[in-house]
Amino acid sequence: MNLIDYKDVNVYQESQLVLQNVNLQIGEGEFVYLTGKVGAGKSSLLKTIYGEIPVKEGEARVMDYDMTSLKRRHLPELRRKLGVIFQDFQLLTDRTVDANLRFVLKATGWTNKLEINQRISDVLELVGMSTKGYKMPSELSGGEQQRVVIARAILNRPRLILADEPTGNLDAETSRQILALLRQICGAGSTVVMITHNLNLIEEFPGRQLLCENHQLTDVTLQEREEETTEEID
């Protein structure tokens, strides 16, 4: 089943057309890289998926939602079913890691204190931060903060995770660790769509690659497979 299904979608950043005639299908359990130069439309495309930028032209479905007619009041419902990982973390700096996660759970309808505590414990253990719940974000390294952001994104067991350059501000080794963690989460059943400029990471952790270039979205992986098939026939 496709979690994302776009047909002839035009993506705008304010009034400027950044991507034209986007045809995109992403299924359950896929790991997909979005690549391309700065300003090519990667982040704008991601924002249409979580409803930050409305889709006005074409057909667009994300999970069970028609993004062309989705009302603002239904956005929180959609966003509870997906996780977003930001490059600049966007953690609440005035409270601990534990309190950051608690805030999200309460905001998305969790009320049972024991269940909240258990879920926080589970996600922090998964991302390797089980001993850091009492820390403030300012006391953590960039890589540790990104792990907390990933923990926050998976709190509600989302079917879809959108990651906007999650390794952009991290050193090479930390980037590898973060990507390995995202691949692990994907392996457990979540679909991951990740923006990256780091082609070395794609080589090390292969996945489906989509390229934003010249206002077009191209499936590079599909193109490579077709070229290999042609070479075999020749």
N, C-alpha and C positions, 0 to 999 in steps of 0.2 A: 504493500500500500504506500502511496506517495504522501509524505507529510507536507511537502511543498509542491504545488502545481501551478506554474505560471505559463500563460499563453499570450504571446504578442503584447507583453507589458512594456509600457514606457515609464521610465523612472526619472523623476525630476528632483533636482535640488533647488528649492524655491521655484523660480520660473524657468530655470535652465534645464534642458534635456541632457541627462548624463548617460543613460542607457536606453537603447531603442530596440523594440521587438524582442524582448527577453522571453525565451522559451526555456523553461527550467522545470525539471522534475527530480525531486530528491526523495528517496524512499527510506523506510525504517532501517536503522542500524548503519547507515552510510557515514563515512568520514570524508568531508568535502572541503578542499581548500579553495578560497577565493583569492586570486592574485591579480596583479596589475599595478600600474604606476599610481603615484599620489594623484588624487583628483579624477581617477578613471571611473569612479562610481561604486566601488566595493562597499563602503560604509553606507552609502545611500540605499543600495540594494538590501543590505542587512536591515536597515531601518524600516523598509517596507514590510519586511517579514514580521517584525514585532510591532508594527503599527505606528511608528514614530513619524513616518512619511506615508501619506495616503496614496493608494493606487487609484488613479483616475481613468487610466486607459488600458484596455486589455482585460484578461481574466486572471484572477489570482486567488488561490486557496492556500491557506496555511492550516494544517490539520483539518478541523471541521468548520473553519471560518472563511467566509467570502470576504476578502480584504477590500473589495471594491465597494461594498455596502456596509461594512462594519461600523457600528455607531461608537462614538467615544466612550459611552458608558459601558460597553462590552469589552473594552481594551484590558481592564484589570483581569477579567476572566481568561482572556487569551494568554496574558503574560504569566498567569499562575501555572500555565501548562508548558511554558518554555523557560529556559534559563539564559541570561545574557551575561557575558564576561567582558568587561571593559578593560581597555589598555591602561587607563588611568585609575583603575581600582574602584573609585567612587564608594569607598567605605565611609561609614560615619566616624569621623575622627574624634568625637567627644565621648566615645564609649568603647568598651572592650570588644574583643573578637566574639566572645560568647554573646554579649548584648547585641552586637550587629546581627548575628544569626537569629537571636530570639525576636528581634524587632521584625524581621522578614516573616518569620513563622506566624507571629501574632497578626501581622498585617494581611496575611493570606488565609486567615480563618482558623488557625490552630488555637485550641483553648486548654487542652489537657496538659497540665504542667509536667507530669511524668513523661508523656509522649514527646513534648517539646525538648526536655532535657535529653532523652534518649536519642532523638533525631540529631540534635546538635553534636552529641558525643559520637554518633555514627559517622557523620560527614567529616568531622575534624580528624577522626582516625583514618578515614579513607584518603584524605589529602595529606596525611603525615603531619598534622598539627594538633594532635590530641593533648599535648602538654602546654599549648599556647593560648588556651581560651581566655585566660585572665589578662592577657597582654593588651595594651592599646596599639592601634595600627602604627603609630609613630615609633613604637619599639620593635617593629618587625622589619626585616629586609624586604626588598622589592619582590623577591621570589616567594617569601613567606606571605606577603600581602596578596600576591596573585593566587596562592593556594587557598587563602581564605575566601577570595572572590569566587573561586571555583566551588568551594564548599557552599557558599551562599547560592550559587546558580543551581546546584543539584538538590537543595533542601526539599523541594516538592516533587522529587523524582520525575523531572520533565522528560517528555519524549524527544524534545528538540532543544539543543544547546547552540547558541549563537555566540561566537567568540571574535571580538574585534581586536585583532593584533594582540593576543594575550601575552606574546613573548617580546613585544616591540621594545620594551624598556629593560629587558633582562640580558644578562651575559649568556654566552653560548651554552655553558653547562646547565645553568638554571633553565634555560629555554628548552633544552632536551628533556629535563626532568618534568617540566610542565606539560610538554607535548606527550610524553609517555603516560602521564596521568590522564590527559584527555583521551588518549587512545584506549586506556583501560576503561574509562567511563563509557566510551562508545562500545567497547566489547561487551559491556554489561547490558547494552540494549538501547542507549540513547543515540539519536542521530546528532552529529556534530558538524556545524558549518563554521569554518574558521578563516578569517582574513589573515594573510601573512605576506611579508616581502622576503622571507627567508627561504630561498629555494634549496639551501643545504638541508634544512629540516625536512622538506618534502622528499628529498632524495633518501634521507635516513628513515623517514616514516612515510612510506608511499601511501597515496590515497587519490581519490578523484580530484582533478584540478580544473577549475574554471577560471578563465582569463577575461578580465574586463579591459578592453582596448578599443579605441576608435568608436566609442559609443555602442559597442557590441559585446555580448557575452558569449564566449566560445568554450566548449568542453574540450580542453586540450587533451585529456586522457582518451576520449573517444576518437579524436583526430589521430592520435598516435597509433591507436589500435587499428584504425582503418588503413593507415599508411603501412603498418606491418603486414596486414592482410594482403594489400596490393603487392608488396614486395614478394610475398610468398607465392602469389599467383604468377608474377613475372618470372 
